[in-house]
Amino acid sequence: MSKMGRMESDTTQDSVTILRKSAPPIKTCRSTAEIAAAQRRGDEIETSKKFGAGGNIQHGMQKNALK
């Protein structure tokens, strides 16, 4: 017996196994015309804001300014 236990499978030689299937890409609407068209079609629309977009601002005095 191997380390992995019993080496039996419920598949046959003729069956096909799909290992990976990617999801369809998410469409990003950037213009108001695209958003209006999506609303007319009845598509689901989600809006979000960026989080922490200005987070890389350095606070305090610079080393050169302290001299």
Secondary structure, DSSP 8 states (H G I E B T S, - for coil): -BTTB----S--TT----------------SHHHHHHHHHHT--------SSTTTT---S--HHHH-
